[in-house]
């Protein structure tokens, strides 16, 4: 059997195998390898440069016989241009990396799989998959730079911006009526008043004209079917979380991927692999990428996003007022508020990731970072990325008599890499040096942590940037509902005799969440009450009385649940309560005035059946 049969399987010309395409035999390959060599060199010189420890200039001189080495122009100091970069121990020709990077950028949003790399280049599947990981590692390094670019753009557009509230919008009756139209039948003047939904939509469109609108939503890429759980239905979990975890009796392992999307109207995209949709999980993702005054449109699953005063929600489950129809017509877009930027990206992402077939949750964040990298690179451009990377690592630029000297900022000398500023003008001579300081210039290898000096550098870096799915024990651990941190911060205050009932309630709460005797539906009920309690508590200002009906109306909190929470707080001396006059059948909610006595809220039990259980156990 011919040992070179696989070459003919992938190529019409067998000489096109990249392993045979060395620097001296570039003409044997039908691919223009010189162009892709320049892409790889640009990538290494600008994002992972090396410096001479004695001359303090960037190593640029290439060696014709060894393309992975560079040397100093003055003292001829040699160093590897690939060590401790995403191309660490790269054994293939350098042009292959530039070729795959260029092809992935051109085909975006369509993804380039490892199997497609094998078909186009002829390398083995193991080498193609490792090459894919190297590109994902580089894309993960640039994630923070794109987040800062989006943050600065939104901060500049929404400086001191405020969307009109529903009560502040122009009322229809206050508008000037249109010109009267004479009816053909009565010959009387008929005034046509504009519709309320049209007025609100126009007001919103006028306020957001020439501004970038952001949407947020979640989706599931790969889910665990009922067949994967051996026919078991997951009654205990609800929402999207139920479809990514296996049944608890089968180990509760995460086999699906839940993705949180932040999409902007200008095309910018930020994707995160998340284990759940809780406030503590999704909240920090917003703070990293979106300023406070930005207009954010979401569905009704983000009621806790009130820290953004320009946040608007649309209810996807709104029912129609007409009995002939089940769903309302405006459940996807109401008064100009929609999440179509996020929903449109979901369609593209699902179609693109179907080429992979399946991705393990551990590698989901790497694939998402790669997808976002090509999208954001088309939105912001390569020059903006290089500039932001230069600012991030603290590169200093100085123009001195025909030369541009570029060096480190003294406060950021511990960073791992440095950039050279590219200039198209031939009037200046480019030279990269370290800024004037007595600090010794170390090699790039020594700029890394000691852990990175391990033999398997690529795997070590990939593990740091990978997603770590929670185990069943981690998901069952209810550390957020215990009061260990609250007791430590308020130990002196809780020692007083008037808070004896509060101390007993805290002990009962911790025993409830640490015990396994209670059923899951009882825990779900307590989670619901704790969620309502946090919403009410966070909207009560310090040392000032506030009205309860306004909070209930704003966050759509049930009145019966809120009254039970308020009575529990008054019982344990957490608040001061003033009950105003209540007129039944006129006022829907009771006129409660509330003021806090504590700065933070302890976790308590609010269900009524728990008190009955305490009485029976005594």
C-alpha positions, -999 to +999 in steps of 0.1 A: +000+000+000+013+035-009+023+052+024+015+087+009-021+079+000-034+104+026-017+132+007-037+125-024-068+123-003-064+159+009-046+175-021-046+172-059-009+180-057+009+158-031+037+183-026+013+207-009+017+190+024+028+217+049+054+194+064+072+195+031+068+233+027+100+247+044+114+282+041+137+271+012+109+254-008+080+279-007+073+275-044+062+238-039+031+249-021+001+263-040-006+286-010+011+320-008+031+312+023+050+345+023+018+365+029+009+343+059+044+344+072+041+382+075+008+377+094+025+355+119+055+379+122+032+408+128+013+388+154+045+380+173+062+414+170+032+434+182+017+412+209+046+391+221+078+410+214+113+400+228+139+425+241+177+424+244+188+425+280+219+445+273+210+469+244+174+474+256+160+473+222+135+449+206+149+419+188+140+421+152+168+406+131+157+373+116+179+343+110+175+328+075+181+292+085+160+292+116+127+311+114+119+306+151+149+327+163+156+364+163+187+384+173+198+418+184+210+441+156+239+454+178+252+426+201+237+397+181+220+383+212+197+355+202+163+344+216+134+323+206+105+343+193+080+315+201+089+307+238+062+315+263+037+327+237+007+309+222+032+294+197+052+278+225+070+246+211+053+252+177+068+226+154+049+234+122+059+261+097+050+295+109+029+304+079+003+278+090-007+298+120-012+330+099-031+310+073-056+296+099-059+329+116-067+347+083-091+320+071-110+321+104-113+359+102-126+358+066-152+330+073-165+346+105-192+342+118-188+307+103-163+288+124-133+268+112-132+234+129-101+212+134-114+188+107-115+217+082-079+226+091-069+191+084-086+191+050-071+225+040-035+220+053-030+182+054-017+181+090-028+155+115-060+160+135-040+162+168-019+190+154-049+208+140-067+207+174-036+220+192-034+248+166-070+256+173-062+258+211-033+282+204-056+306+185-082+303+213-055+312+238-046+343+219-083+353+216-088+349+253-059+372+260-075+400+240-109+396+257-103+423+283-090+447+257-123+445+237-143+449+270-124+481+277-130+493+242-167+487+245-168+502+280-151+534+269-173+538+238-205+535+259-192+557+286-185+585+261-219+582+244-240+580+276-223+606+297-249+621+321-277+604+300-311+596+314-340+579+296-375+594+302-394+574+328-430+562+321-444+589+343-421+616+328-430+609+292-451+634+273-487+627+279-510+624+249-534+650+262-506+675+266-496+673+229-509+697+203-537+681+183-532+675+147-549+696+120-586+689+118-598+667+090-633+673+076-655+642+074-673+636+041-705+626+059-709+652+086-686+680+073-674+684+109-639+687+121-625+654+134-593+654+155-571+623+153-552+618+185-519+598+182-518+564+198-501+560+232-477+533+219-466+553+189-458+583+211-437+563+236-419+546+208-410+579+191-398+594+224-375+565+230-362+565+194-355+602+196-336+599+230-315+570+216-307+585+183-270+580+172-264+559+204-253+524+209-280+502+224-271+471+244-291+439+249-286+411+274-300+375+273-291+339+279-293+308+258-283+271+259-261+257+232-259+220+241-285+205+264-291+172+282-321+155+268-344+132+286-328+102+269-294+113+282-308+111+317-320+075+312-356+087+308-357+108+339-375+141+339-359+169+358-388+183+380-365+198+406-348+223+382-366+250+363-357+272+334-326+270+313-306+255+341-327+223+339-314+215+304-276+216+310-273+193+341-279+156+343-302+142+369-290+142+405-293+104+406-269+102+377-243+125+393-256+159+383-228+165+359-230+195+336-230+184+300-246+214+284-235+250+279-254+281+291-242+313+274-248+348+286-249+374+258-242+411+259-248+424+224-245+460+212-262+476+182-228+484+166-220+447+164-199+443+195-204+410+213-194+395+247-202+359+255-197+341+289-202+305+298-222+306+331-235+279+355-268+296+363-288+328+359-285+341+394-278+378+402-245+370+419-234+352+387-245+376+360-241+409+379-203+411+377-204+405+340-224+437+335-201+458+357-170+448+336-185+458+302-213+483+306-212+518+324-239+529+347-257+553+324-260+529+294-294+520+280-298+483+285-328+463+271-335+429+285-364+405+290-382+401+323-356+378+338-334+407+350-355+425+377-324+429+399-307+451+372-320+483+388-285+497+394-287+508+358-312+535+358-317+533+320-326+496+321-359+486+304-375+452+302-400+436+278-422+407+289-420+377+265-448+359+283-474+388+281-509+374+275-534+390+251-563+410+264-584+395+236-597+361+247-594+348+212-556+349+214-532+335+240-502+358+236-500+396+232-488+411+200-462+433+218-445+406+238-414+408+216-412+446+212-431+471+233-427+509+230-394+504+212-379+481+239-367+448+225-338+423+227-334+415+190-297+423+189-291+395+214-317+372+198-302+377+164-268+368+177-282+337+193-294+324+159-260+330+144-241+314+173-263+283+172-259+279+135-221+284+137-216+261+167-236+233+150-204+227+130-187+215+161-214+190+169-207+191+206-183+210+230-175+199+265-184+226+291-147+229+301-137+242+267-169+263+261-154+296+272-124+292+249-146+286+219-168+316+229-138+339+232-126+329+198-160+336+183-161+371+200-126+379+189-133+378+152-166+397+157-151+424+178-121+427+155-143+435+126-162+461+148-132+480+164-104+471+140-068+459+145-053+493+151-077+500+180-068+466+195-031+472+193-035+507+208-056+494+237-031+466+243-003+492+244-021+512+270-030+481+291+007+470+295+019+506+300+040+513+269+054+549+269+059+567+236+083+596+232+093+615+201+129+628+202+145+645+172+136+621+144+131+590+166+102+575+184+113+558+216+089+533+231+093+518+266+076+505+297+058+525+323+077+521+356+045+513+374+038+484+351+072+468+346+060+435+360+038+429+329+047+401+306+050+417+272+055+450+253+044+465+220+062+484+193+042+512+178+039+510+141+043+542+120+037+545+083+058+576+080+094+571+068+105+604+085+109+587+118+131+558+127+114+532+148+133+521+179+119+502+209+137+508+242+128+507+279+121+541+296+148+557+316+150+539+350+175+520+370+154+488+368+172+460+350+155+448+318+147+411+322+140+385+295+104+379+286+107+344+301+115+358+335+085+382+333+061+353+337+052+337+370+072+307+382+043+284+376+044+292+339+079+278+337+065+243+336+072+221+307+036+221+294+031+258+291+001+258+267-020+234+288-012+254+319-024+287+302-055+270+288-066+256+322-064+291+337-088+305+310-111+275+308-146+272+323-148+251+355-183+236+358-197+232+393-201+197+408-233+184+423-220+191+458-211+227+449-246+233+435-262+218+465-241+239+489-262+269+499-235+291+513-252+322+500-281+316+524-261+312+556-251+340+580-214+333+588-202+366+573-231+386+588-223+373+623-186+382+620-194+418+610-221+424+635-209+403+665-208+432+690-243+444+680-259+409+681-246+404+717-272+429+730-302+414+748-328+430+725-314+410+695-318+376+713-347+366+690-327+376+660-298+354+671-321+324+675-336+331+640-301+332+625-292+299+641-324+283+628-318+296+593-282+281+592-295+248+604-321+247+578-297+252+549-270+229+562-295+201+569-305+176+543-338+166+559-359+193+542-374+186+508-365+206+477-398+224+474-394+238+509-360+252+499-375+267+467-401+285+487-374+300+509-354+311+479-384+329+466-389+348+498-352+356+501-352+371+466-382+394+474-366+404+507-333+414+490-352+435+464-371+454+492-340+458+514-318+472+487-343+499+478-346+512+514-322+541+519-302+544+551-318+562+581-347+575+559-383+563+559-395+551+525-429+539+513-434+502+506-461+504+478-437+522+454-411+493+458-438+467+453-451+484+421-416+489+407-405+453+410-439+435+408-436+419+442-467+401+455-483+420+484-489+389+505-452+379+503-440+414+511-463+417+542-450+385+556-414+397+551-421+431+567-437+414+598-407+391+602-383+421+601-404+440+627-405+409+649-367+406+650-362+444+654-345+449+620-366+479+609-388+507+622-423+504+608-450+531+607-484+519+594-504+546+578-542+547+571-554+519+549-586+523+528-598+488+517-611+485+481-594+519+473-557+514+481-544+481+468-514+480+491-510+491+527-493+524+535-462+512+553-433+535+561-400+516+566-366+525+579-336+502+583-317+496+616-290+474+600-269+482+569-271+446+556-299+420+557-294+387+574-308+355+558-339+345+576-368+320+573-401+334+561-423+304+554-453+298+577-450+260+579-415+263+594-429+278+625-453+249+628-424+225+625-405+243+653-435+241+676-440+204+670-403+197+676-403+215+710 
